[in-house]
Amino acid sequence: MKFKVPESILSIKPYVPGKPIEEFQREYGIDHPVKLASNENPFGCSPKAIEAVQNALGHMNRYPDASSHQLTRKLAETYGVQPHNIVVGNGSDEIIALLCHAFLDKGDEALMPHPTFLMYEICVNTAKGSVVNVPLGGFDINLDGLARRIGPKTRIVFLTNPFNPTGSVFDRKQMEAFMAKVPDNVMVVVDEAYMEFVTDPE
């Protein structure tokens, strides 16, 4: 059999993950490497997480709770929103993919800084959308450039704060100024995967 693969899929640049930690240890002779690029906790799992996993082992024959019932209610309570405002995914990659497939039609544009996290581009392409790259301003996201590039086909704008890969940040005032320029029909996705490293309260 020969299946036709769309050009939007064939043109995707593969995501290249970092080396496995075991290979890194062998190559450099380091006993306890810290992989900041992978956004991993160098201190290990919480004992509460280990206990929860151990308690769940006896129920592995059951389907998992796809709606994350208890977690969504606890998050909603913590952040003062309704449970239906919370979407739980298998890491940020899945949430990014869900957003692209839910809100992009063929030809719709998704704006993003360039360079940035490659999964934005991959997910936009698999959803048949069009990627629009906006060059950085030095090592910072060019918020003004992104705002100027919003057009009638724009549906999503991806931002990372702190910015992956340079680590720069934009503050509340800059964010509010940017949002004031964004039309109501454009979704702004703010990826805060590295926010635990930020000490600036703004």
Solvent accessible surface area in square Angstrom, and as a share of the most:
residue,aa,sasa,rsa
1,M,211,0.94
2,K,203,0.86
3,F,163,0.68
4,K,183,0.78
5,V,67,0.38
6,P,51,0.32
7,E,121,0.54
8,S,30,0.19
9,I,59,0.30
10,L,116,0.57
11,S,65,0.42
12,I,34,0.17
13,K,107,0.45
14,P,106,0.67
15,Y,102,0.39
16,V,126,0.73
17,P,94,0.59
18,G,57,0.55
19,K,85,0.36
20,P,77,0.48
21,I,60,0.30
22,E,99,0.45
23,E,68,0.30
24,F,63,0.26
25,Q,57,0.25
26,R,180,0.66
27,E,93,0.42
28,Y,123,0.47
29,G,65,0.62
30,I,74,0.37
31,D,109,0.57
32,H,161,0.72
33,P,21,0.14
34,V,84,0.48
35,K,48,0.20
36,L,104,0.52
37,A,98,0.76
38,S,47,0.30
39,N,68,0.35
40,E,86,0.39
41,N,96,0.49
42,P,71,0.45
43,F,187,0.78
44,G,41,0.39
45,C,98,0.59
46,S,55,0.35
47,P,108,0.68
48,K,165,0.70
49,A,47,0.36
50,I,84,0.43
51,E,101,0.46
52,A,58,0.45
53,V,92,0.53
54,Q,113,0.50
55,N,103,0.53
56,A,53,0.41
57,L,97,0.48
58,G,66,0.64
59,H,125,0.56
60,M,143,0.64
61,N,117,0.60
62,R,175,0.64
63,Y,215,0.82
64,P,113,0.71
65,D,82,0.42
66,A,108,0.83
67,S,76,0.49
68,S,26,0.17
69,H,90,0.40
70,Q,152,0.68
71,L,88,0.44
72,T,10,0.06
73,R,112,0.41
74,K,121,0.51
75,L,54,0.27
76,A,4,0.03
77,E,131,0.59
78,T,89,0.52
79,Y,148,0.56
80,G,69,0.67
81,V,60,0.35
82,Q,105,0.46
83,P,42,0.26
84,H,152,0.68
85,N,90,0.46
86,I,36,0.18
87,V,104,0.60
88,V,58,0.34
89,G,30,0.28
90,N,132,0.68
91,G,48,0.46
92,S,54,0.35
93,D,60,0.31
94,E,71,0.32
95,I,46,0.23
96,I,6,0.03
97,A,28,0.22
98,L,90,0.45
99,L,38,0.19
100,C,0,0.00
101,H,106,0.47
102,A,72,0.56
103,F,106,0.44
104,L,11,0.05
105,D,103,0.53
106,K,176,0.75
107,G,34,0.32
108,D,19,0.10
109,E,24,0.11
110,A,0,0.00
111,L,0,0.00
112,M,2,0.01
113,P,1,0.01
114,H,86,0.38
115,P,69,0.43
116,T,28,0.16
117,F,36,0.15
118,L,42,0.21
119,M,30,0.13
120,Y,0,0.00
121,E,29,0.13
122,I,25,0.13
123,C,5,0.03
124,V,0,0.00
125,N,23,0.12
126,T,42,0.25
127,A,9,0.07
128,K,77,0.33
129,G,9,0.09
130,S,47,0.30
131,V,39,0.23
132,V,19,0.11
133,N,68,0.35
134,V,11,0.06
135,P,92,0.58
136,L,34,0.17
137,G,40,0.39
138,G,65,0.62
139,F,156,0.65
140,D,73,0.38
141,I,15,0.08
142,N,43,0.22
143,L,21,0.11
144,D,78,0.40
145,G,7,0.07
146,L,0,0.00
147,A,15,0.12
148,R,181,0.66
149,R,103,0.38
150,I,28,0.14
151,G,24,0.23
152,P,126,0.79
153,K,120,0.51
154,T,0,0.00
155,R,73,0.27
156,I,0,0.00
157,V,0,0.00
158,F,0,0.00
159,L,0,0.00
160,T,3,0.02
161,N,27,0.14
162,P,11,0.07
163,F,5,0.02
164,N,42,0.22
165,P,84,0.53
166,T,52,0.30
167,G,49,0.47
168,S,25,0.16
169,V,70,0.40
170,F,18,0.07
171,D,48,0.25
172,R,158,0.58
173,K,160,0.68
174,Q,88,0.39
175,M,39,0.17
176,E,95,0.43
177,A,56,0.43
178,F,4,0.02
179,M,82,0.37
180,A,89,0.69
181,K,110,0.46
182,V,17,0.10
183,P,61,0.38
184,D,157,0.81
185,N,101,0.52
186,V,13,0.07
187,M,57,0.26
188,V,29,0.17
189,V,20,0.12
190,V,54,0.31
191,D,20,0.10
192,E,85,0.38
193,A,38,0.30
194,Y,41,0.16
195,M,100,0.44
196,E,136,0.61
197,F,118,0.49
198,V,51,0.29
199,T,133,0.77
200,D,76,0.39
201,P,133,0.84
202,E,117,0.52
